[in-house]
Amino acid sequence: MSINIINIINYSSLKAKPKTYKIAKDTIDSFSLNINTYPTYYSNAVLASLMQKYEPVFIKANINKLHKININTIKYPFVYMYEDEADLYLACKINTCFSFGKDFNKIKKDIENLF
């Protein structure tokens, strides 16, 4: 079930679906006692709860721009790339795109400031 929750969090963040995200959040909250008491037994649930705390960030851009960047250099736990038609880099969380521009270093800095 934890893997499904992780997938729901990623999907709802990518597609900006707060209602779907709430389903994942409510499910995690209902199992929080077990997750906090026995974290080694529920490692994927711990990951899902961390994803809830630090919402995934999707960097959206056209394929050529995405090939030029390395998201592994960003100091934030959940960063993904998503091919989009945008000529700019967009950094988006579930509710909003919070950073955009042609300079990836600006986007990287804005993401790292979330942490």
N, CA, C and O atoms as a GROMACS GRO file, in nm:
protein
  460
    1MET      N    1   0.081  -0.118   0.000
    1MET     CA    2   0.000   0.000   0.000
    1MET      C    3   0.087   0.126   0.000
    1MET      O    4   0.049   0.228  -0.058
    2SER      N    5   0.202   0.121   0.064
    2SER     CA    6   0.290   0.238   0.071
    2SER      C    7   0.337   0.280  -0.068
    2SER      O    8   0.346   0.400  -0.097
    3ILE      N    9   0.367   0.184  -0.152
    3ILE     CA   10   0.410   0.215  -0.290
    3ILE      C   11   0.296   0.287  -0.364
    3ILE      O   12   0.321   0.381  -0.439
    4ASN      N   13   0.174   0.241  -0.343
    4ASN     CA   14   0.060   0.309  -0.406
    4ASN      C   15   0.046   0.452  -0.357
    4ASN      O   16   0.015   0.542  -0.435
    5ILE      N   17   0.068   0.474  -0.228
    5ILE     CA   18   0.060   0.609  -0.174
    5ILE      C   19   0.168   0.697  -0.236
    5ILE      O   20   0.142   0.812  -0.272
    6ILE      N   21   0.288   0.644  -0.249
    6ILE     CA   22   0.397   0.719  -0.314
    6ILE      C   23   0.358   0.756  -0.457
    6ILE      O   24   0.380   0.868  -0.501
    7ASN      N   25   0.301   0.661  -0.528
    7ASN     CA   26   0.258   0.688  -0.665
    7ASN      C   27   0.147   0.793  -0.670
    7ASN      O   28   0.145   0.877  -0.760
    8ILE      N   29   0.056   0.788  -0.574
    8ILE     CA   30  -0.051   0.888  -0.568
    8ILE      C   31   0.006   1.026  -0.541
    8ILE      O   32  -0.037   1.124  -0.601
    9ILE      N   33   0.103   1.034  -0.450
    9ILE     CA   34   0.167   1.163  -0.420
    9ILE      C   35   0.235   1.218  -0.545
    9ILE      O   36   0.219   1.336  -0.578
   10ASN      N   37   0.310   1.134  -0.614
   10ASN     CA   38   0.379   1.180  -0.736
   10ASN      C   39   0.279   1.222  -0.844
   10ASN      O   40   0.295   1.327  -0.906
   11TYR      N   41   0.178   1.141  -0.865
   11TYR     CA   42   0.076   1.173  -0.967
   11TYR      C   43   0.004   1.303  -0.934
   11TYR      O   44  -0.010   1.390  -1.020
   12SER      N   45  -0.040   1.315  -0.810
   12SER     CA   46  -0.116   1.435  -0.772
   12SER      C   47  -0.029   1.560  -0.778
   12SER      O   48  -0.078   1.668  -0.810
   13SER      N   49   0.099   1.547  -0.747
   13SER     CA   50   0.190   1.661  -0.757
   13SER      C   51   0.214   1.699  -0.903
   13SER      O   52   0.213   1.817  -0.938
   14LEU      N   53   0.235   1.600  -0.986
   14LEU     CA   54   0.262   1.626  -1.128
   14LEU      C   55   0.141   1.688  -1.197
   14LEU      O   56   0.155   1.782  -1.275
   15LYS      N   57   0.024   1.636  -1.169
   15LYS     CA   58  -0.097   1.681  -1.238
   15LYS      C   59  -0.174   1.788  -1.162
   15LYS      O   60  -0.283   1.828  -1.204
   16ALA      N   61  -0.118   1.836  -1.049
   16ALA     CA   62  -0.180   1.941  -0.966
   16ALA      C   63  -0.322   1.902  -0.926
   16ALA      O   64  -0.419   1.971  -0.958
   17LYS      N   65  -0.332   1.791  -0.856
   17LYS     CA   66  -0.461   1.739  -0.810
   17LYS      C   67  -0.463   1.735  -0.657
   17LYS      O   68  -0.434   1.630  -0.599
   18PRO      N   69  -0.496   1.846  -0.591
   18PRO     CA   70  -0.495   1.848  -0.444
   18PRO      C   71  -0.590   1.748  -0.379
   18PRO      O   72  -0.559   1.696  -0.272
   19LYS      N   73  -0.704   1.720  -0.442
   19LYS     CA   74  -0.798   1.623  -0.384
   19LYS      C   75  -0.737   1.484  -0.379
   19LYS      O   76  -0.755   1.410  -0.281
   20THR      N   77  -0.666   1.447  -0.483
   20THR     CA   78  -0.599   1.317  -0.486
   20THR      C   79  -0.486   1.314  -0.384
   20THR      O   80  -0.465   1.212  -0.318
   21TYR      N   81  -0.414   1.424  -0.370
   21TYR     CA   82  -0.307   1.434  -0.271
   21TYR      C   83  -0.363   1.417  -0.130
   21TYR      O   84  -0.299   1.356  -0.044
   22LYS      N   85  -0.482   1.470  -0.105
   22LYS     CA   86  -0.545   1.459   0.026
   22LYS      C   87  -0.574   1.313   0.061
   22LYS      O   88  -0.565   1.275   0.178
   23ILE      N   89  -0.608   1.233  -0.037
   23ILE     CA   90  -0.632   1.089  -0.013
   23ILE      C   91  -0.504   1.025   0.041
   23ILE      O   92  -0.508   0.950   0.139
   24ALA      N   93  -0.392   1.055  -0.022
   24ALA     CA   94  -0.264   1.000   0.023
   24ALA      C   95  -0.230   1.050   0.163
   24ALA      O   96  -0.188   0.973   0.249
   25LYS      N   97  -0.250   1.179   0.186
   25LYS     CA   98  -0.220   1.239   0.316
   25LYS      C   99  -0.306   1.175   0.426
   25LYS      O  100  -0.255   1.141   0.532
   26ASP      N  101  -0.435   1.160   0.400
   26ASP     CA  102  -0.524   1.101   0.499
   26ASP      C  103  -0.488   0.955   0.529
   26ASP      O  104  -0.497   0.910   0.643
   27THR      N  105  -0.446   0.883   0.426
   27THR     CA  106  -0.405   0.744   0.446
   27THR      C  107  -0.279   0.736   0.531
   27THR      O  108  -0.272   0.655   0.623
   28ILE      N  109  -0.182   0.820   0.503
   28ILE     CA  110  -0.060   0.824   0.584
   28ILE      C  111  -0.093   0.861   0.728
   28ILE      O  112  -0.042   0.799   0.822
   29ASP      N  113  -0.178   0.962   0.745
   29ASP     CA  114  -0.216   1.006   0.880
   29ASP      C  115  -0.283   0.894   0.959
   29ASP      O  116  -0.261   0.881   1.079
   30SER      N  117  -0.364   0.813   0.892
   30SER     CA  118  -0.434   0.705   0.962
   30SER      C  119  -0.340   0.594   1.009
   30SER      O  120  -0.372   0.520   1.102
   31PHE      N  121  -0.224   0.583   0.944
   31PHE     CA  122  -0.126   0.481   0.983
   31PHE      C  123  -0.004   0.541   1.055
   31PHE      O  124   0.096   0.472   1.076
   32SER      N  125  -0.014   0.668   1.092
   32SER     CA  126   0.104   0.735   1.148
   32SER      C  127   0.153   0.673   1.279
   32SER      O  128   0.273   0.674   1.305
   33LEU      N  129   0.064   0.620   1.360
   33LEU     CA  130   0.107   0.558   1.486
   33LEU      C  131   0.198   0.438   1.457
   33LEU      O  132   0.303   0.424   1.520
   34ASN      N  133   0.158   0.352   1.364
   34ASN     CA  134   0.241   0.237   1.328
   34ASN      C  135   0.372   0.280   1.262
   34ASN      O  136   0.478   0.224   1.289
   35ILE      N  137   0.364   0.380   1.175
   35ILE     CA  138   0.484   0.427   1.105
   35ILE      C  139   0.585   0.483   1.205
   35ILE      O  140   0.704   0.455   1.196
   36ASN      N  141   0.537   0.562   1.300
   36ASN     CA  142   0.627   0.623   1.397
   36ASN      C  143   0.677   0.523   1.501
   36ASN      O  144   0.789   0.537   1.550
   37THR      N  145   0.597   0.424   1.534
   37THR     CA  146   0.637   0.325   1.635
   37THR      C  147   0.732   0.221   1.578
   37THR      O  148   0.828   0.182   1.644
   38TYR      N  149   0.706   0.176   1.455
   38TYR     CA  150   0.786   0.070   1.393
   38TYR      C  151   0.836   0.113   1.255
   38TYR      O  152   0.798   0.053   1.155
   39PRO      N  153   0.920   0.215   1.248
   39PRO     CA  154   0.962   0.264   1.116
   39PRO      C  155   1.039   0.162   1.034
   39PRO      O  156   1.033   0.165   0.911
   40THR      N  157   1.110   0.071   1.098
   40THR     CA  158   1.186  -0.029   1.021
   40THR      C  159   1.094  -0.130   0.953
   40THR      O  160   1.132  -0.189   0.852
   41TYR      N  161   0.975  -0.150   1.007
   41TYR     CA  162   0.879  -0.241   0.945
   41TYR      C  163   0.804  -0.175   0.829
   41TYR      O  164   0.749  -0.244   0.743
   42TYR      N  165   0.802  -0.045   0.829
   42TYR     CA  166   0.725   0.029   0.729
   42TYR      C  167   0.813   0.129   0.655
   42TYR      O  168   0.782   0.248   0.650
   43SER      N  169   0.920   0.082   0.598
   43SER     CA  170   1.018   0.173   0.536
   43SER      C  171   0.958   0.253   0.420
   43SER      O  172   0.987   0.372   0.406
   44ASN      N  173   0.876   0.190   0.337
   44ASN     CA  174   0.814   0.265   0.227
   44ASN      C  175   0.710   0.364   0.278
   44ASN      O  176   0.690   0.469   0.218
   45ALA      N  177   0.646   0.332   0.389
   45ALA     CA  178   0.552   0.426   0.448
   45ALA      C  179   0.626   0.546   0.506
   45ALA      O  180   0.577   0.659   0.499
   46VAL      N  181   0.744   0.522   0.561
   46VAL     CA  182   0.828   0.633   0.609
   46VAL      C  183   0.863   0.724   0.491
   46VAL      O  184   0.857   0.846   0.502
   47LEU      N  185   0.900   0.663   0.379
   47LEU     CA  186   0.931   0.740   0.258
   47LEU      C  187   0.809   0.821   0.214
   47LEU      O  188   0.822   0.938   0.178
   48ALA      N  189   0.692   0.759   0.217
   48ALA     CA  190   0.569   0.830   0.178
   48ALA      C  191   0.542   0.947   0.272
   48ALA      O  192   0.500   1.054   0.228
   49SER      N  193   0.565   0.928   0.401
   49SER     CA  194   0.540   1.038   0.495
   49SER      C  195   0.642   1.150   0.476
   49SER      O  196   0.610   1.267   0.495
   50LEU      N  197   0.766   1.115   0.438
   50LEU     CA  198   0.865   1.218   0.406
   50LEU      C  199   0.824   1.295   0.279
   50LEU      O  200   0.846   1.415   0.269
   51MET      N  201   0.766   1.222   0.184
   51MET     CA  202   0.719   1.288   0.062
   51MET      C  203   0.604   1.382   0.093
   51MET      O  204   0.585   1.484   0.026
   52GLN      N  205   0.527   1.347   0.194
   52GLN     CA  206   0.418   1.436   0.236
   52GLN      C  207   0.476   1.562   0.299
   52GLN      O  208   0.426   1.672   0.275
   53LYS      N  209   0.579   1.545   0.378
   53LYS     CA  210   0.641   1.660   0.445
   53LYS      C  211   0.716   1.750   0.345
   53LYS      O  212   0.700   1.872   0.346
   54TYR      N  213   0.797   1.689   0.260
   54TYR     CA  214   0.872   1.761   0.157
   54TYR      C  215   0.811   1.727   0.022
   54TYR      O  216   0.855   1.634  -0.044
   55GLU      N  217   0.713   1.802  -0.017
   55GLU     CA  218   0.640   1.773  -0.139
   55GLU      C  219   0.733   1.759  -0.259
   55GLU      O  220   0.831   1.834  -0.270
   56PRO      N  221   0.705   1.664  -0.348
   56PRO     CA  222   0.786   1.650  -0.468
   56PRO      C  223   0.784   1.778  -0.552
   56PRO      O  224   0.683   1.848  -0.559
   57VAL      N  225   0.896   1.805  -0.616
   57VAL     CA  226   0.909   1.919  -0.706
   57VAL      C  227   0.936   1.862  -0.846
   57VAL      O  228   1.023   1.778  -0.864
   58PHE      N  229   0.860   1.910  -0.942
   58PHE     CA  230   0.879   1.869  -1.080
   58PHE      C  231   0.937   1.986  -1.157
   58PHE      O  232   0.882   2.096  -1.157
   59ILE      N  233   1.049   1.961  -1.224
   59ILE     CA  234   1.107   2.060  -1.313
   59ILE      C  235   1.053   2.029  -1.452
   59ILE      O  236   1.080   1.923  -1.509
   60LYS      N  237   0.977   2.123  -1.503
   60LYS     CA  238   0.914   2.105  -1.634
   60LYS      C  239   0.986   2.194  -1.735
   60LYS      O  240   1.013   2.311  -1.710
   61ALA      N  241   1.015   2.136  -1.849
   61ALA     CA  242   1.079   2.209  -1.958
   61ALA      C  243   1.074   2.123  -2.084
   61ALA      O  244   1.034   2.006  -2.078
   62ASN      N  245   1.114   2.181  -2.196
   62ASN     CA  246   1.118   2.100  -2.318
   62ASN      C  247   1.235   2.002  -2.308
   62ASN      O  248   1.325   2.020  -2.225
   63ILE      N  249   1.234   1.902  -2.390
   63ILE     CA  250   1.330   1.792  -2.381
   63ILE      C  251   1.474   1.840  -2.396
   63ILE      O  252   1.564   1.788  -2.330
   64ASN      N  253   1.498   1.939  -2.481
   64ASN     CA  254   1.634   1.990  -2.500
   64ASN      C  255   1.688   2.054  -2.373
   64ASN      O  256   1.804   2.034  -2.338
   65LYS      N  257   1.605   2.129  -2.304
   65LYS     CA  258   1.647   2.192  -2.179
   65LYS      C  259   1.669   2.086  -2.070
   65LYS      O  260   1.763   2.098  -1.991
   66LEU      N  261   1.585   1.986  -2.066
   66LEU     CA  262   1.599   1.883  -1.963
   66LEU      C  263   1.729   1.804  -1.978
   66LEU      O  264   1.788   1.762  -1.879
   67HIS      N  265   1.772   1.785  -2.102
   67HIS     CA  266   1.897   1.713  -2.126
   67HIS      C  267   2.020   1.790  -2.078
   67HIS      O  268   2.127   1.732  -2.058
   68LYS      N  269   2.005   1.920  -2.059
   68LYS     CA  270   2.118   2.004  -2.019
   68LYS      C  271   2.138   2.011  -1.868
   68LYS      O  272   2.238   2.064  -1.821
   69ILE      N  273   2.044   1.958  -1.791
   69ILE     CA  274   2.052   1.974  -1.645
   69ILE      C  275   2.077   1.840  -1.576
   69ILE      O  276   2.052   1.733  -1.631
   70ASN      N  277   2.126   1.850  -1.454
   70ASN     CA  278   2.148   1.732  -1.369
   70ASN      C  279   2.076   1.756  -1.237
   70ASN      O  280   2.122   1.834  -1.154
   71ILE      N  281   1.963   1.690  -1.218
   71ILE     CA  282   1.885   1.713  -1.096
   71ILE      C  283   1.952   1.652  -0.972
   71ILE      O  284   1.913   1.683  -0.859
   72ASN      N  285   2.049   1.567  -0.992
   72ASN     CA  286   2.118   1.507  -0.878
   72ASN      C  287   2.202   1.607  -0.800
   72ASN      O  288   2.245   1.579  -0.689
   73THR      N  289   2.225   1.724  -0.858
   73THR     CA  290   2.304   1.827  -0.789
   73THR      C  291   2.216   1.915  -0.699
   73THR      O  292   2.268   1.998  -0.624
   74ILE      N  293   2.084   1.897  -0.706
   74ILE     CA  294   1.992   1.978  -0.627
   74ILE      C  295   1.978   1.918  -0.488
   74ILE      O  296   1.952   1.799  -0.473
   75LYS      N  297   1.997   2.001  -0.388
   75LYS     CA  298   1.988   1.956  -0.250
   75LYS      C  299   1.844   1.968  -0.200
   75LYS      O  300   1.811   2.054  -0.118
   76TYR      N  301   1.761   1.880  -0.250
   76TYR     CA  302   1.621   1.868  -0.209
   76TYR      C  303   1.584   1.722  -0.232
   76TYR      O  304   1.626   1.664  -0.332
   77PRO      N  305   1.508   1.661  -0.142
   77PRO     CA  306   1.492   1.515  -0.149
   77PRO      C  307   1.412   1.459  -0.266
   77PRO      O  308   1.443   1.350  -0.314
   78PHE      N  309   1.310   1.529  -0.315
   78PHE     CA  310   1.224   1.470  -0.417
   78PHE      C  311   1.210   1.565  -0.535
   78PHE      O  312   1.119   1.648  -0.540
   79VAL      N  313   1.301   1.551  -0.631
   79VAL     CA  314   1.300   1.635  -0.751
   79VAL      C  315   1.293   1.543  -0.872
   79VAL      O  316   1.368   1.446  -0.883
   80TYR      N  317   1.203   1.575  -0.961
   80TYR     CA  318   1.183   1.496  -1.082
   80TYR      C  319   1.181   1.588  -1.203
   80TYR      O  320   1.158   1.709  -1.189
   81MET      N  321   1.205   1.532  -1.319
   81MET     CA  322   1.196   1.608  -1.444
   81MET      C  323   1.072   1.561  -1.518
   81MET      O  324   1.033   1.445  -1.513
   82TYR      N  325   1.010   1.656  -1.588
   82TYR     CA  326   0.891   1.626  -1.666
   82TYR      C  327   0.896   1.704  -1.796
   82TYR      O  328   0.910   1.826  -1.797
   83GLU      N  329   0.885   1.632  -1.906
   83GLU     CA  330   0.889   1.696  -2.037
   83GLU      C  331   0.762   1.775  -2.061
   83GLU      O  332   0.650   1.725  -2.046
   84ASP      N  333   0.782   1.900  -2.098
   84ASP     CA  334   0.672   1.993  -2.120
   84ASP      C  335   0.708   2.076  -2.244
   84ASP      O  336   0.821   2.069  -2.292
   85GLU      N  337   0.616   2.151  -2.295
   85GLU     CA  338   0.643   2.233  -2.413
   85GLU      C  339   0.701   2.369  -2.378
   85GLU      O  340   0.730   2.448  -2.467
   86ALA      N  341   0.717   2.396  -2.252
   86ALA     CA  342   0.763   2.528  -2.208
   86ALA      C  343   0.906   2.557  -2.254
   86ALA      O  344   0.991   2.468  -2.255
   87ASP      N  345   0.929   2.681  -2.292
   87ASP     CA  346   1.064   2.725  -2.330
   87ASP      C  347   1.145   2.766  -2.208
   87ASP      O  348   1.265   2.791  -2.218
   88LEU      N  349   1.081   2.772  -2.094
   88LEU     CA  350   1.146   2.807  -1.968
   88LEU      C  351   1.154   2.683  -1.880
   88LEU      O  352   1.090   2.582  -1.907
   89TYR      N  353   1.235   2.693  -1.776
   89TYR     CA  354   1.232   2.592  -1.671
   89TYR      C  355   1.122   2.632  -1.573
   89TYR      O  356   1.117   2.748  -1.531
   90LEU      N  357   1.037   2.539  -1.538
   90LEU     CA  358   0.934   2.563  -1.438
   90LEU      C  359   0.957   2.467  -1.322
   90LEU      O  360   0.977   2.347  -1.345
   91ALA      N  361   0.957   2.516  -1.201
   91ALA     CA  362   0.965   2.431  -1.082
   91ALA      C  363   0.829   2.434  -1.016
   91ALA      O  364   0.782   2.540  -0.973
   92CYS      N  365   0.764   2.316  -1.007
   92CYS     CA  366   0.626   2.311  -0.961
   92CYS      C  367   0.608   2.210  -0.849
   92CYS      O  368   0.668   2.103  -0.847
   93LYS      N  369   0.523   2.250  -0.754
   93LYS     CA  370   0.475   2.160  -0.649
   93LYS      C  371   0.327   2.139  -0.674
   93LYS      O  372   0.274   2.182  -0.777
   94ILE      N  373   0.261   2.074  -0.582
   94ILE     CA  374   0.122   2.036  -0.607
   94ILE      C  375   0.029   2.154  -0.635
   94ILE      O  376  -0.057   2.145  -0.722
   95ASN      N  377   0.046   2.263  -0.564
   95ASN     CA  378  -0.048   2.374  -0.578
   95ASN      C  379  -0.006   2.481  -0.676
   95ASN      O  380  -0.089   2.558  -0.724
   96THR      N  381   0.122   2.488  -0.706
   96THR     CA  382   0.167   2.600  -0.789
   96THR      C  383   0.305   2.576  -0.847
   96THR      O  384   0.383   2.496  -0.796
   97CYS      N  385   0.333   2.646  -0.955
   97CYS     CA  386   0.469   2.655  -1.004
   97CYS      C  387   0.529   2.777  -0.936
   97CYS      O  388   0.483   2.890  -0.956
   98PHE      N  389   0.632   2.755  -0.857
   98PHE     CA  390   0.684   2.861  -0.772
   98PHE      C  391   0.809   2.928  -0.827
   98PHE      O  392   0.853   3.030  -0.772
   99SER      N  393   0.867   2.874  -0.932
   99SER     CA  394   0.986   2.934  -0.989
   99SER      C  395   0.988   2.906  -1.139
   99SER      O  396   0.951   2.798  -1.184
  100PHE      N  397   1.033   3.006  -1.214
  100PHE     CA  398   1.045   2.985  -1.359
  100PHE      C  399   1.151   3.079  -1.414
  100PHE      O  400   1.179   3.184  -1.356
  101GLY      N  401   1.210   3.039  -1.523
  101GLY     CA  402   1.310   3.121  -1.589
  101GLY      C  403   1.394   3.040  -1.685
  101GLY      O  404   1.381   2.918  -1.694
  102LYS      N  405   1.481   3.110  -1.757
  102LYS     CA  406   1.569   3.044  -1.853
  102LYS      C  407   1.698   2.995  -1.788
  102LYS      O  408   1.768   2.910  -1.844
  103ASP      N  409   1.730   3.049  -1.671
  103ASP     CA  410   1.853   3.013  -1.600
  103ASP      C  411   1.825   2.901  -1.500
  103ASP      O  412   1.756   2.922  -1.400
  104PHE      N  413   1.879   2.782  -1.526
  104PHE     CA  414   1.856   2.668  -1.437
  104PHE      C  415   1.911   2.692  -1.297
  104PHE      O  416   1.853   2.645  -1.199
  105ASN      N  417   2.022   2.765  -1.286
  105ASN     CA  418   2.080   2.790  -1.154
  105ASN      C  419   1.985   2.866  -1.062
  105ASN      O  420   1.983   2.843  -0.941
  106LYS      N  421   1.906   2.956  -1.119
  106LYS     CA  422   1.804   3.028  -1.041
  106LYS      C  423   1.699   2.930  -0.990
  106LYS      O  424   1.658   2.936  -0.874
  107ILE      N  425   1.655   2.841  -1.077
  107ILE     CA  426   1.554   2.741  -1.041
  107ILE      C  427   1.608   2.650  -0.931
  107ILE      O  428   1.540   2.621  -0.834
  108LYS      N  429   1.733   2.607  -0.949
  108LYS     CA  430   1.798   2.520  -0.851
  108LYS      C  431   1.803   2.587  -0.714
  108LYS      O  432   1.773   2.525  -0.612
  109LYS      N  433   1.841   2.714  -0.713
  109LYS     CA  434   1.850   2.789  -0.586
  109LYS      C  435   1.713   2.801  -0.519
  109LYS      O  436   1.701   2.787  -0.398
  110ASP      N  437   1.610   2.827  -0.599
  110ASP     CA  438   1.474   2.840  -0.545
  110ASP      C  439   1.426   2.708  -0.485
  110ASP      O  440   1.359   2.706  -0.381
  111ILE      N  441   1.460   2.598  -0.549
  111ILE     CA  442   1.422   2.466  -0.496
  111ILE      C  443   1.496   2.439  -0.365
  111ILE      O  444   1.436   2.395  -0.267
  112GLU      N  445   1.624   2.465  -0.364
  112GLU     CA  446   1.703   2.439  -0.244
  112GLU      C  447   1.660   2.526  -0.126
  112GLU      O  448   1.677   2.487  -0.011
  113ASN      N  449   1.606   2.644  -0.154
  113ASN     CA  450   1.555   2.730  -0.048
  113ASN      C  451   1.430   2.675   0.020
  113ASN      O  452   1.392   2.722   0.127
  114LEU      N  453   1.367   2.577  -0.041
  114LEU     CA  454   1.249   2.512   0.018
  114LEU      C  455   1.288   2.422   0.135
  114LEU      O  456   1.208   2.396   0.224
  115PHE      N  457   1.411   2.376   0.133
  115PHE     CA  458   1.457   2.272   0.228
  115PHE      C  459   1.507   2.331   0.355
  115PHE      O  460   1.549   2.258   0.445
   0.00000   0.00000   0.00000
